[in-house]
Amino acid sequence: VLDILKEKGLIENKMFCELFLSIFDVEGNYIPGVYTLNPKMGVGKMIATMKTDYTGGETISLTFPEGYTIQQIAEKLEANGVCTASSFITTLQTVDFSGEYDFIAPIPNKEKRFRALEGYIYPDTYEFYVGENASSVVRRFLDNFNARWTEDYSEQAKKRGLTMDEVIVMASVVQEEAANDSQMSTISGILYNRLDRPADFPYLECDSTYD
């Protein structure tokens, strides 16, 4: 961590910082994430920031409806003082959460996808700290998704020969194709029927899958 701070010009004397931290017996794990730091904070505060999920005690409740994109979620978080939009998006794109969540590791071609976790940011109402670390914010979404995906969903996906990621992608397509909730079941049935007949339907032919 001190090497990174030195490389970024946030500290000048690495040996002094090592001595400082050893005297004050700074222990504990660092939280993977994206941080906004400046030299005026001092090494003690910078280190503390990277060990803390949030920076204040005030909380705020935010609701994210179905169909919200990552960009819309990020902008709403920033507008309400939770974390900046850029730190939220950068955290999603650069921090590897696969060691914490089993469902992330199997996602194929993550590096080629625009935003690999787009469908895993579960629409719901959340309680955040004002000024919360972006990595902690992401974990709140992923924790909720993990809790919502039941064993029954896994069994249904397995019967169809689909992975969790394929189900999430299809759900996203259905969400975009449907004008309202009542249409989702019909559209879902049509699309899965096409998947079951690849000779007749080599492509889904959905408007939402085109740029």
Accessible surface in RSA format (square Angstrom, percent):
REM  Atomic radii and reference values for relative SASA: ProtOr
REM  Chains: A
REM  Algorithm: Lee & Richards
REM  Probe-radius: 1.40
REM  Slices: 20
REM RES _ NUM      All-atoms   Total-Side   Main-Chain    Non-polar    All polar
REM                ABS   REL    ABS   REL    ABS   REL    ABS   REL    ABS   REL
RES VAL A   1    67.44  44.4  32.20  29.1  35.25  84.9  32.20  28.0  35.25  95.6
RES LEU A   2    21.17  11.8  19.45  13.9   1.72   4.3  19.45  13.7   1.72   4.6
RES ASP A   3    87.71  61.4  81.61  81.2   6.10  14.4  31.88  75.0  55.84  55.7
RES ILE A   4   101.97  58.0 101.77  75.8   0.20   0.5 101.97  73.4   0.00   0.0
RES LEU A   5     3.69   2.1   3.69   2.6   0.00   0.0   3.69   2.6   0.00   0.0
RES LYS A   6    96.22  46.9  87.12  53.5   9.09  21.7  58.38  52.5  37.84  40.3
RES GLU A   7   136.75  78.5 101.23  76.6  35.52  84.6  45.42  87.8  91.33  74.6
RES LYS A   8   139.69  68.2 109.85  67.4  29.85  71.1  63.54  57.2  76.16  81.1
RES GLY A   9    52.24  64.4   0.00   N/A  52.24  64.4  30.99  85.1  21.25  47.6
RES LEU A  10    29.13  16.2  23.69  16.9   5.44  13.7  24.10  16.9   5.03  13.5
RES ILE A  11    14.95   8.5   5.29   3.9   9.66  23.3  11.20   8.1   3.75  10.2
RES GLU A  12   155.26  89.1 141.16 106.8  14.10  33.6  56.31 108.9  98.95  80.8
RES ASN A  13    86.33  59.5  79.00  76.3   7.34  17.7  24.61  59.2  61.73  59.7
RES LYS A  14    69.14  33.7  65.67  40.3   3.47   8.3  32.26  29.0  36.88  39.3
RES MET A  15   153.04  79.3 147.21  97.4   5.84  13.9 106.98  91.0  46.06  61.0
RES PHE A  16   120.94  60.5 115.48  71.5   5.47  14.2 120.10  72.8   0.85   2.4
RES CYS A  17     7.23   5.5   7.23   8.1   0.00   0.0   0.00   0.0   7.23   7.8
RES GLU A  18    78.57  45.1  71.81  54.3   6.76  16.1  27.57  53.3  51.00  41.6
RES LEU A  19   103.15  57.4  98.68  70.6   4.47  11.2 102.51  72.0   0.63   1.7
RES PHE A  20    58.29  29.2  55.54  34.4   2.75   7.1  58.21  35.3   0.08   0.2
RES LEU A  21    22.88  12.7  21.00  15.0   1.89   4.7  21.26  14.9   1.63   4.4
RES SER A  22    77.39  65.4  48.96  65.3  28.43  65.5  51.85 110.4  25.55  35.8
RES ILE A  23   119.00  67.7  88.69  66.1  30.31  73.1  96.20  69.3  22.81  61.9
RES PHE A  24   131.81  65.9 108.06  66.9  23.74  61.8 113.72  68.9  18.09  51.8
RES ASP A  25    97.60  68.4  83.05  82.7  14.54  34.4  28.27  66.5  69.32  69.1
RES VAL A  26    58.33  38.4  29.35  26.6  28.97  69.8  33.92  29.5  24.41  66.2
RES GLU A  27   130.51  74.9 106.26  80.4  24.25  57.7  43.02  83.2  87.49  71.4
RES GLY A  28    55.43  68.4   0.00   N/A  55.43  68.4  36.01  98.8  19.42  43.5
RES ASN A  29   136.70  94.3 120.73 116.7  15.97  38.5  29.41  70.8 107.29 103.7
RES TYR A  30    82.25  38.4  65.56  37.3  16.69  43.4  52.31  39.3  29.94  36.9
RES ILE A  31    31.49  17.9  28.06  20.9   3.43   8.3  29.05  20.9   2.45   6.6
RES PRO A  32    72.04  52.5  59.60  54.3  12.44  45.2  71.86  59.3   0.17   1.1
RES GLY A  33    25.28  31.2   0.00   N/A  25.28  31.2   0.00   0.0  25.28  56.6
RES VAL A  34    43.30  28.5  35.43  32.1   7.87  19.0  38.70  33.6   4.60  12.5
RES TYR A  35    47.37  22.1  16.72   9.5  30.65  79.8  19.82  14.9  27.55  34.0
RES THR A  36   123.40  87.8  99.68 101.1  23.72  56.5  78.17 105.0  45.23  68.4
RES LEU A  37    31.52  17.6   8.35   6.0  23.17  58.2   8.62   6.1  22.90  61.6
RES ASN A  38    67.71  46.7  67.60  65.3   0.11   0.3  27.30  65.7  40.41  39.1
RES PRO A  39    81.23  59.2  67.08  61.2  14.15  51.4  67.29  55.6  13.94  86.7
RES LYS A  40   198.44  96.8 161.23  98.9  37.21  88.6 112.99 101.7  85.45  91.0
RES MET A  41    42.32  21.9  23.03  15.2  19.29  45.9  25.31  21.5  17.01  22.5
RES GLY A  42    32.53  40.1   0.00   N/A  32.53  40.1  32.52  89.2   0.01   0.0
RES VAL A  43    16.92  11.1  11.31  10.2   5.60  13.5  11.31   9.8   5.60  15.2
RES GLY A  44    29.88  36.8   0.00   N/A  29.88  36.8  20.97  57.5   8.91  19.9
RES LYS A  45   129.45  63.2 119.57  73.4   9.88  23.5  69.04  62.1  60.42  64.4
RES MET A  46     1.02   0.5   1.02   0.7   0.00   0.0   1.02   0.9   0.00   0.0
RES ILE A  47     2.14   1.2   2.14   1.6   0.00   0.0   2.14   1.5   0.00   0.0
RES ALA A  48    51.47  47.3  46.29  71.4   5.18  11.8  51.17  72.1   0.30   0.8
RES THR A  49    28.17  20.0  22.71  23.0   5.46  13.0  19.64  26.4   8.53  12.9
RES MET A  50    18.42   9.5  18.42  12.2   0.00   0.0   0.89   0.8  17.53  23.2
RES LYS A  51    46.64  22.8  25.27  15.5  21.37  50.9  23.32  21.0  23.32  24.8
RES THR A  52    55.25  39.3  50.29  51.0   4.96  11.8  35.01  47.0  20.24  30.6
RES ASP A  53    59.26  41.5  55.47  55.2   3.79   9.0   7.55  17.8  51.72  51.6
RES TYR A  54    85.56  39.9  83.46  47.5   2.10   5.5  40.77  30.6  44.79  55.2
RES THR A  55   100.39  71.4  60.73  61.6  39.66  94.5  58.62  78.7  41.77  63.1
RES GLY A  56    28.10  34.7   0.00   N/A  28.10  34.7  28.07  77.0   0.03   0.1
RES GLY A  57    65.38  80.6   0.00   N/A  65.38  80.6  34.84  95.6  30.54  68.4
RES GLU A  58   124.04  71.2 110.36  83.5  13.68  32.6  46.73  90.4  77.32  63.1
RES THR A  59    63.52  45.2  42.07  42.7  21.45  51.1  20.27  27.2  43.26  65.4
RES ILE A  60    46.99  26.7  42.56  31.7   4.42  10.7  46.99  33.8   0.00   0.0
RES SER A  61    65.09  55.0  42.02  56.1  23.07  53.1  29.07  61.9  36.02  50.5
RES LEU A  62    10.92   6.1   8.88   6.3   2.05   5.1  10.92   7.7   0.00   0.0
RES THR A  63    70.11  49.9  66.33  67.2   3.78   9.0  48.93  65.7  21.17  32.0
RES PHE A  64     2.63   1.3   1.15   0.7   1.48   3.9   1.15   0.7   1.48   4.2
RES PRO A  65    63.85  46.5  54.72  49.9   9.13  33.2  62.83  51.9   1.03   6.4
RES GLU A  66   107.24  61.6  86.90  65.7  20.34  48.4  29.84  57.7  77.41  63.2
RES GLY A  67    38.27  47.2   0.00   N/A  38.27  47.2  16.17  44.4  22.10  49.5
RES TYR A  68    76.61  35.8  58.68  33.4  17.93  46.7  22.47  16.9  54.13  66.7
RES THR A  69    60.71  43.2  59.85  60.7   0.87   2.1  57.57  77.3   3.14   4.7
RES ILE A  70     0.75   0.4   0.61   0.5   0.14   0.3   0.61   0.4   0.14   0.4
RES GLN A  71    68.14  38.1  68.14  49.8   0.00   0.0  36.80  78.3  31.34  23.8
RES GLN A  72    79.81  44.6  76.07  55.6   3.74   8.9  23.15  49.3  56.66  43.0
RES ILE A  73     5.39   3.1   5.39   4.0   0.00   0.0   5.39   3.9   0.00   0.0
RES ALA A  74     0.00   0.0   0.00   0.0   0.00   0.0   0.00   0.0   0.00   0.0
RES GLU A  75    91.70  52.6  85.91  65.0   5.79  13.8  33.42  64.6  58.28  47.6
RES LYS A  76    56.86  27.7  51.39  31.5   5.47  13.0  34.84  31.4  22.02  23.5
RES LEU A  77     0.00   0.0   0.00   0.0   0.00   0.0   0.00   0.0   0.00   0.0
RES GLU A  78    89.23  51.2  77.70  58.8  11.52  27.4  22.41  43.3  66.82  54.6
RES ALA A  79    87.88  80.8  43.71  67.5  44.17 100.5  55.80  78.6  32.08  85.0
RES ASN A  80    49.99  34.5  36.49  35.3  13.50  32.5   7.46  18.0  42.53  41.1
RES GLY A  81    37.68  46.5   0.00   N/A  37.68  46.5  31.49  86.4   6.19  13.9
RES VAL A  82     0.10   0.1   0.00   0.0   0.10   0.2   0.00   0.0   0.10   0.3
RES CYS A  83    17.10  12.9   3.66   4.1  13.44  31.6  16.98  43.0   0.11   0.1
RES THR A  84    67.67  48.1  66.22  67.1   1.45   3.5  63.86  85.8   3.81   5.8
RES ALA A  85    14.78  13.6  14.78  22.8   0.00   0.0  14.78  20.8   0.00   0.0
RES SER A  86    77.13  65.2  68.38  91.3   8.75  20.2  52.75 112.3  24.38  34.1
RES SER A  87    15.96  13.5  13.50  18.0   2.46   5.7  13.24  28.2   2.73   3.8
RES PHE A  88     0.00   0.0   0.00   0.0   0.00   0.0   0.00   0.0   0.00   0.0
RES ILE A  89    21.25  12.1  21.25  15.8   0.00   0.0  21.25  15.3   0.00   0.0
RES THR A  90    50.04  35.6  49.93  50.6   0.11   0.3  27.38  36.8  22.66  34.3
RES THR A  91     0.00   0.0   0.00   0.0   0.00   0.0   0.00   0.0   0.00   0.0
RES LEU A  92    19.65  10.9   5.28   3.8  14.36  36.1   5.39   3.8  14.26  38.4
RES GLN A  93   102.03  57.1  63.44  46.4  38.59  91.9  27.29  58.1  74.74  56.7
RES THR A  94    93.80  66.7  58.53  59.3  35.26  84.0  61.98  83.3  31.81  48.1
RES VAL A  95    22.80  15.0  10.80   9.8  12.00  28.9  15.30  13.3   7.50  20.4
RES ASP A  96   106.48  74.6  78.83  78.5  27.65  65.4  41.58  97.9  64.89  64.7
RES PHE A  97     2.88   1.4   0.42   0.3   2.46   6.4   0.42   0.3   2.46   7.0
RES SER A  98    27.73  23.4  19.27  25.7   8.46  19.5   3.58   7.6  24.16  33.8
RES GLY A  99    79.75  98.3   0.00   N/A  79.75  98.3  43.07 118.2  36.67  82.1
RES GLU A 100    89.12  51.2  54.99  41.6  34.13  81.3  43.05  83.3  46.07  37.6
RES TYR A 101    13.76   6.4  11.85   6.7   1.91   5.0   9.22   6.9   4.54   5.6
RES ASP A 102   130.32  91.3 117.26 116.7  13.06  30.9  40.12  94.4  90.20  90.0
RES PHE A 103    17.60   8.8   6.02   3.7  11.58  30.1  13.16   8.0   4.44  12.7
RES ILE A 104     5.56   3.2   5.56   4.1   0.00   0.0   5.56   4.0   0.00   0.0
RES ALA A 105    60.49  55.6  41.49  64.0  19.00  43.2  43.49  61.2  17.00  45.0
RES PRO A 106    99.10  72.2  69.85  63.7  29.25 106.3  82.89  68.4  16.21 100.7
RES ILE A 107     5.48   3.1   0.66   0.5   4.82  11.6   0.72   0.5   4.76  12.9
RES PRO A 108    70.48  51.4  61.49  56.1   8.99  32.7  70.37  58.1   0.11   0.7
RES ASN A 109    85.33  58.8  74.96  72.4  10.37  25.0   6.12  14.7  79.20  76.6
RES LYS A 110    69.86  34.1  60.53  37.1   9.33  22.2  46.79  42.1  23.07  24.6
RES GLU A 111   141.34  81.1 100.12  75.7  41.22  98.1  72.88 141.0  68.46  55.9
RES LYS A 112   165.72  80.8 127.78  78.4  37.93  90.3  82.02  73.8  83.70  89.2
RES ARG A 113    74.73  31.4  58.93  30.0  15.81  37.6  35.33  48.3  39.40  23.9
RES PHE A 114   157.78  78.9 131.48  81.4  26.30  68.4 140.78  85.4  17.00  48.7
RES ARG A 115    43.87  18.4  30.95  15.8  12.92  30.8   8.14  11.1  35.73  21.7
RES ALA A 116    18.05  16.6  10.72  16.5   7.34  16.7  10.72  15.1   7.34  19.4
RES LEU A 117    12.90   7.2  10.97   7.8   1.93   4.9  10.97   7.7   1.92   5.2
RES GLU A 118    65.45  37.6  56.62  42.8   8.84  21.0  44.56  86.2  20.90  17.1
RES GLY A 119    30.63  37.8   0.00   N/A  30.63  37.8  10.88  29.9  19.75  44.2
RES TYR A 120     1.35   0.6   1.35   0.8   0.00   0.0   0.83   0.6   0.52   0.6
RES ILE A 121     9.92   5.6   0.43   0.3   9.49  22.9   0.43   0.3   9.49  25.8
RES TYR A 122    64.23  30.0  63.42  36.1   0.81   2.1  28.90  21.7  35.33  43.6
RES PRO A 123    47.81  34.8  36.27  33.1  11.54  42.0  38.56  31.8   9.26  57.5
RES ASP A 124    37.30  26.1  28.68  28.5   8.63  20.4  10.04  23.6  27.26  27.2
RES THR A 125    73.97  52.6  53.98  54.7  19.99  47.6  37.63  50.5  36.33  54.9
RES TYR A 126    16.98   7.9  12.70   7.2   4.28  11.1  16.98  12.8   0.00   0.0
RES GLU A 127    94.67  54.4  84.36  63.8  10.31  24.5  48.49  93.8  46.18  37.7
RES PHE A 128     0.41   0.2   0.00   0.0   0.41   1.1   0.41   0.2   0.00   0.0
RES TYR A 129    56.90  26.6  56.90  32.4   0.00   0.0  18.11  13.6  38.79  47.8
RES VAL A 130    45.42  29.9  41.89  37.9   3.53   8.5  41.89  36.4   3.53   9.6
RES GLY A 131    29.64  36.6   0.00   N/A  29.64  36.6  23.78  65.3   5.86  13.1
RES GLU A 132     4.18   2.4   0.00   0.0   4.18   9.9   0.00   0.0   4.18   3.4
RES ASN A 133    16.66  11.5   9.03   8.7   7.63  18.4  10.45  25.2   6.21   6.0
RES ALA A 134     3.04   2.8   0.27   0.4   2.77   6.3   0.27   0.4   2.77   7.3
RES SER A 135     0.00   0.0   0.00   0.0   0.00   0.0   0.00   0.0   0.00   0.0
RES SER A 136     8.52   7.2   7.17   9.6   1.35   3.1   1.15   2.4   7.37  10.3
RES VAL A 137     0.00   0.0   0.00   0.0   0.00   0.0   0.00   0.0   0.00   0.0
RES VAL A 138     0.00   0.0   0.00   0.0   0.00   0.0   0.00   0.0   0.00   0.0
RES ARG A 139    36.97  15.5  36.97  18.8   0.00   0.0  29.45  40.2   7.52   4.6
RES ARG A 140    75.14  31.5  68.77  35.1   6.38  15.2  18.81  25.7  56.33  34.1
RES PHE A 141     0.18   0.1   0.18   0.1   0.00   0.0   0.18   0.1   0.00   0.0
RES LEU A 142     0.00   0.0   0.00   0.0   0.00   0.0   0.00   0.0   0.00   0.0
RES ASP A 143    77.51  54.3  71.28  70.9   6.23  14.7  27.12  63.8  50.39  50.3
RES ASN A 144    26.23  18.1  21.95  21.2   4.28  10.3  10.68  25.7  15.56  15.0
RES PHE A 145     7.22   3.6   7.19   4.5   0.04   0.1   7.19   4.4   0.04   0.1
RES ASN A 146    82.72  57.0  71.91  69.5  10.82  26.0   1.78   4.3  80.94  78.2
RES ALA A 147    81.33  74.8  47.05  72.6  34.29  78.0  58.34  82.2  23.00  60.9
RES ARG A 148   108.39  45.5 100.37  51.2   8.02  19.1  24.16  33.0  84.23  51.0
RES TRP A 149    40.67  16.3  26.17  12.7  14.50  34.1  27.09  14.4  13.58  22.0
RES THR A 150    61.81  44.0  55.14  55.9   6.67  15.9  59.80  80.3   2.01   3.0
RES GLU A 151   125.80  72.2 115.86  87.7   9.94  23.7  62.10 120.1  63.70  52.0
RES ASP A 152    82.69  57.9  75.85  75.5   6.84  16.2  31.17  73.4  51.51  51.4
RES TYR A 153   104.42  48.8 101.58  57.8   2.84   7.4  55.28  41.5  49.14  60.6
RES SER A 154    40.66  34.4  34.03  45.4   6.63  15.3  21.70  46.2  18.96  26.6
RES GLU A 155    76.64  44.0  76.59  57.9   0.05   0.1  28.99  56.1  47.66  38.9
RES GLN A 156    97.58  54.6  94.05  68.7   3.52   8.4  34.70  73.9  62.87  47.7
RES ALA A 157     7.92   7.3   4.10   6.3   3.83   8.7   7.26  10.2   0.66   1.8
RES LYS A 158   155.50  75.9 138.81  85.2  16.69  39.7  88.76  79.9  66.74  71.1
RES LYS A 159   174.33  85.0 134.37  82.4  39.96  95.1  88.13  79.3  86.21  91.8
RES ARG A 160   128.19  53.8  97.40  49.7  30.79  73.3  36.26  49.6  91.93  55.7
RES GLY A 161    63.74  78.6   0.00   N/A  63.74  78.6  35.55  97.6  28.19  63.1
RES LEU A 162    36.32  20.2  25.04  17.9  11.29  28.4  26.18  18.4  10.15  27.3
RES THR A 163    80.23  57.1  73.68  74.7   6.55  15.6  77.35 103.9   2.88   4.3
RES MET A 164    46.45  24.1  38.58  25.5   7.87  18.7  38.28  32.5   8.17  10.8
RES ASP A 165    11.38   8.0   9.79   9.7   1.59   3.8   5.85  13.8   5.53   5.5
RES GLU A 166    82.81  47.5  76.79  58.1   6.02  14.3  32.42  62.7  50.39  41.1
RES VAL A 167    33.10  21.8  32.79  29.7   0.31   0.8  32.79  28.5   0.31   0.9
RES ILE A 168    20.68  11.8  20.50  15.3   0.19   0.4  20.50  14.8   0.19   0.5
RES VAL A 169    70.08  46.1  67.97  61.5   2.10   5.1  70.04  60.9   0.03   0.1
RES MET A 170    10.59   5.5   8.98   5.9   1.61   3.8  10.47   8.9   0.12   0.2
RES ALA A 171    55.57  51.1  43.78  67.6  11.79  26.8  50.37  70.9   5.20  13.8
RES SER A 172    50.22  42.4  43.74  58.4   6.49  14.9  35.89  76.4  14.34  20.1
RES VAL A 173    14.44   9.5  12.76  11.6   1.67   4.0  14.43  12.5   0.01   0.0
RES VAL A 174    11.39   7.5  11.39  10.3   0.00   0.0  11.39   9.9   0.00   0.0
RES GLN A 175    52.09  29.1  45.39  33.2   6.71  16.0  14.01  29.8  38.08  28.9
RES GLU A 176   111.07  63.8  83.81  63.4  27.26  64.9  26.61  51.5  84.46  69.0
RES GLU A 177    57.37  32.9  32.31  24.4  25.07  59.7   5.64  10.9  51.73  42.2
RES ALA A 178    13.96  12.8   0.00   0.0  13.96  31.8   0.14   0.2  13.82  36.6
RES ALA A 179    86.11  79.2  44.05  68.0  42.07  95.7  55.13  77.6  30.98  82.1
RES ASN A 180    74.33  51.3  64.19  62.0  10.14  24.4  39.82  95.8  34.51  33.4
RES ASP A 181   110.94  77.7  97.38  96.9  13.56  32.1  36.04  84.8  74.90  74.7
RES SER A 182    95.06  80.3  63.00  84.1  32.07  73.9  59.36 126.4  35.70  50.0
RES GLN A 183    71.27  39.9  68.67  50.2   2.61   6.2  24.97  53.1  46.31  35.1
RES MET A 184    44.51  23.1  44.14  29.2   0.37   0.9  18.46  15.7  26.05  34.5
RES SER A 185    91.64  77.4  77.14 102.9  14.51  33.4  45.48  96.9  46.16  64.7
RES THR A 186    89.48  63.6  79.28  80.4  10.19  24.3  57.43  77.1  32.05  48.4
RES ILE A 187    30.75  17.5  30.70  22.9   0.05   0.1  30.75  22.1   0.00   0.0
RES SER A 188    30.09  25.4  30.09  40.2   0.00   0.0  12.15  25.9  17.95  25.1
RES GLY A 189    42.07  51.9   0.00   N/A  42.07  51.9  36.12  99.1   5.94  13.3
RES ILE A 190    84.12  47.9  80.12  59.7   4.00   9.6  83.34  60.0   0.78   2.1
RES LEU A 191     5.20   2.9   5.20   3.7   0.00   0.0   5.20   3.7   0.00   0.0
RES TYR A 192    29.87  13.9  29.87  17.0   0.00   0.0  19.97  15.0   9.90  12.2
RES ASN A 193    66.88  46.1  63.31  61.2   3.57   8.6  16.77  40.4  50.11  48.4
RES ARG A 194    59.06  24.8  58.52  29.8   0.54   1.3   3.64   5.0  55.43  33.6
RES LEU A 195    76.22  42.5  57.12  40.9  19.10  48.0  59.80  42.0  16.43  44.2
RES ASP A 196    95.47  66.9  66.84  66.5  28.62  67.7  26.66  62.7  68.81  68.6
RES ARG A 197   106.17  44.6 101.39  51.7   4.78  11.4  37.97  51.9  68.20  41.3
RES PRO A 198    89.47  65.2  83.82  76.4   5.65  20.5  84.78  70.0   4.69  29.2
RES ALA A 199   100.91  92.8  62.38  96.3  38.53  87.6  74.69 105.2  26.21  69.4
RES ASP A 200    87.95  61.6  62.31  62.0  25.64  60.6  13.94  32.8  74.02  73.8
RES PHE A 201    69.32  34.7  60.42  37.4   8.90  23.2  61.99  37.6   7.33  21.0
RES PRO A 202    97.89  71.3  67.39  61.4  30.50 110.9  71.75  59.2  26.14 162.4
RES TYR A 203   150.91  70.5 143.90  81.9   7.02  18.3 101.05  75.9  49.86  61.5
RES LEU A 204    40.48  22.5  34.52  24.7   5.95  15.0  34.52  24.2   5.95  16.0
RES GLU A 205   111.00  63.7  87.02  65.8  23.98  57.1  41.44  80.2  69.56  56.8
RES CYS A 206     4.56   3.5   2.87   3.2   1.69   4.0   1.69   4.3   2.87   3.1
RES ASP A 207   125.39  87.8 112.87 112.3  12.52  29.6  34.10  80.3  91.29  91.0
RES SER A 208    45.27  38.3   6.37   8.5  38.89  89.6  18.82  40.1  26.44  37.0
RES THR A 209    74.75  53.2  37.33  37.8  37.42  89.2  38.09  51.2  36.66  55.4
RES TYR A 210   142.16  66.4 120.89  68.8  21.27  55.3  99.81  75.0  42.35  52.2
RES ASP A 211   198.34 138.9 124.95 124.4  73.39 173.5  68.09 160.2 130.25 129.9
END  Absolute sums over single chains surface
CHAIN  1 A    12935.7      10079.6       2856.0       7122.8       5812.8
END  Absolute sums over all chains
TOTAL         12935.7      10079.6       2856.0       7122.8       5812.8
